[in-house]
Amino acid sequence: MQTTVASGQAAGATGTAPAARIIDGTKVYGTGATAVRALDAISAEFAAGAFTAIMGPSGSGKSTLLHCLAGLDRLTSGRVLIGGDELSGLGDKAMTLLRRERIGFVFQAFNLVPTLTARENVILPLTLGGKKPDGAWLAELAAALGITDRLDHRPAELSGGQQQRVATARALITRPDLIFADEPTGNLDSRSAAELLTQIRRAVDEYGQTVVMVTHDPRAAGYADLVLFLADGRVVRELPAPTADRVLDVIRELGAH
């Protein structure tokens, strides 16, 4: 079994255990002749304190991999571990608690509650867990993401970029071990996308977060420490220290095979 290790400088320097692992992960949708093998015995490790981007053509399994790592979907066979916890051994209540307290999510769809203010949306994971927000941490996140003056506004009163920054603050408010981002810049213009990716990069460099991001955009992948390229449910290439141009070169090379 060949295992891909997604690691950045921060993780490599500390030698800490992986933040997440998938071991011989297989995911099959459907049965019989209509079955689709989205993941094909894939193994990879995601080191703590690193920013990993996952790329691949449509149907390569990148979103399925992210969802299985995040506990939003279950593998057909194989193992997923968040830190030392194996997801298959967790019941529904424990899984909900893990997702709420140790994982943050940023998706292409902002998924904000329209009747809540930006502040209420940001602290929603804490509210659901019966916890009070750390006012200083909320203020720091709001300032870093440029939404301090928008916290009393509802989503309909915010631009797309502002809504995504609110969603990012919500992902960070619990100080999670892992942040999973699925095409987070897909609905943003280039300026808003660059601002968001800069903040995600800061989450790694300044707050020691671990980020795993699915993207189709070479410019977005250029913010990562390492890019994993998927095809047919397997990792077929990895690119450390990526730049947008190097990512494009790999995409062209893989497309030529």
N, C-alpha and C positions, 0 to 999 in steps of 0.2 A: 504494500500500500504506500503510495507516495502522498505525503502531506504537504500542502502549501502553507507556509507560515507568513502571514501578513504582519509585518513589523516595521515600525518607524524608529527614528533615532531615540525617542524617549523610552520606548519599550526595550529596545536593544540594550540601552545603557543600564537598565535596572535588572534585567533578567527575571522579571516577574512572570507568574503563570499567565497563560492566555486569558483574555477577557471572555472569549467565546471560542468554541470548537464545534466542528461538525465532523463526524467520523463515519465513513462509508454510508453517507446519507443518500437514500433513494426515496423519491416521491413519485408515485404513479397516480394519475387521475383516470377514473373510468376503469372498465374491465373488458376483457376479451379483445376483439378486433379493434375496438375504439379506444383502447387504453393509450394514454400518453405518458411517457416517462420524462417528467420534467427535470428530475435530478437523478443522475446515474452513478451511484456509489461514490459520491464526491466527498473528499476530505480536505479540510482547511482549518488553520488556526488564525485567530485574530488577536494580536498581542495588545496588552494593556497600554494605553497612552498613545495609540497610533490611529491614523486616519487612513482607512482603506476604501478605495473605490472599486465597484464591481461593474464591469461592462460586458457587453455581448449583444449579438443581434436579437431581434424579437424571437421569443421561443427558446432562448438559450438557457433559461432557468434562473436568471439573476433575481427577479422579484420573488420567485418561489424560494430561493435560497435565503433571501432576507427575511421573508415571512416565517420560515421554519426556524431560523436562528432566533427570531424575536418571540417565538412561541405563539404566533398568530395562526400557524398551520402546523400540523403534525406530520412527521415523516412516515412513510410506509414502512421503512426499515432503516436501521442505523441509529446514531446517537447525536444529540445536540447537548452541549454543556455550556451554561453561563457561569463563569468562574468554576467552582467545584460542584455545582448543582446540575444533575442530569434532568432535562425537561420531561422525559418520559416517566420519571418517577414522581412527578408532581401532580396532585389532584387539581381540580378546577379552582378551588379557593386559593391554594398555594401559588398556582400559575397566575391568577389575577393579581395577587399581592406582589409577585416578582415583577410583573409587567408594570405595575403602578409605581413601585418604589426603586427598582434597579434598572429600569429601561426607559429611555425617552424616545419618542417617535416624532419625526418630521416627514410629512407626506406631501405629494404634489398638490392634492386637495387639502386646503388649510384645516378643515375639520374643526372650525371654531363654532361654538354654540351661539347662534345669532341673537339670543335674548340676553346674553351676558356681556358685560363690559370686557374690554381687553384685560384689565386687571383680574377680573373674575375668571376669565378663560385661562390666564397664565397659572393661577393658583388652583385650578380645578383638580389636578391630581392630588393635591394636599387636602382639598375640601372633601373629596371622595374618601380619603383615608382618615378623616376626622382629625387632621393636623392643622396647626396654625402656621402661616407662612413666616419665614424669617424676613422681617422688613428690610434689613440692610442688604440681604442677598437679592431680594426682589428689586430694590432700588439700583443695585449694581448691574443686574441683568438688563433692566429697562434702559439704563444709561448706555450700556455697552451696545445695545441693539437699537438705540435711537428712538425709543417709543415712550419715553418718560411723559411727554406731553399728550400722549394718545391713550393713556391707561383708562380714562373714564369714557372713552368712545366705544360704541358697539361695532362689530365687524363691518356692517354696511356703511359705516362712516370712515372706513379705512381703505387705503389703496391696497392692491394685491401684495406689494412688497411689505407694507406695514403689517398686513394680516399674517404673512409668512414669518415675519420677525416675532410677532406675538406667539405664533405656533412654536417657534424655536425657543423662546423664553419658557413656554410651557414644558418643552422637552427637557430643559435644563433646571427647572425650579426645584426638583427633588434631588439634585446632585446625583444623577444616575450613574451606574457603572458603565453603561453602554448607551449610545445614541444611534438609532437606526433611521436612515434617511432614504426615502424612496422617491427619486426624481424630484428633489425639493425645489429645484429651479425651473421646473417644467412650465409653470404658469407665470414666470417672471420675465421682465425685460432684462436686457444685458446688464444695465447698471444695478438694478435691484438684485439680480443674481450674483453679481460680483460682491456686493455688500453682504449678502447672506453668507456666501462661501467664506468670506473673510472672517465673519463671526464664528462660523463652524470651525474654521482653522484655529481661531483663538481658543475655542473650547478645548481643543487638544493641547495647544502649546501653553496656555495660561492656567487652565483648570484641570489638566490631566485627564480629560475625558477620552473615551475610546469611541470612535465614529466609524460606522460602516455605511457606505452610501452607494446606492444604485444610481447610475446616471448613463445617459447616452451622449453626453456633451464632453468632448475632449478638454474644453477649457475648464469645466467643473472638475474633471478628473485630475487636472494639473495641480489642484490644491492639495491632493492626497499625498501620503507617504509612499503608497504602493497601489498599483492597479492590478486587479485580477480580471483576466479575460475568460469568459465562459463561452462554451459552444456545446450544444447537445447535452446539457446538464453536467458538464465536467469543466474543471479549470484547465485551459489549454496553453495559457501563457501568463506570466506575471512580469510587471514592470516596476522596479523600484525607482524612487526619485523622479516621478514622471513630470513631463512638461506637455503642454497641449500638442506641440509638434511631434514629440516622441510617441504620444498616444495615437495620433493620426497615422504615424508610420507603422505601428503595430497593427492597427485596424486594416491598413492596406495590405500588409503582409499576410494577415490571416485570411483576408478576403481573396487572396490570390491562390490559396490552397484548395 
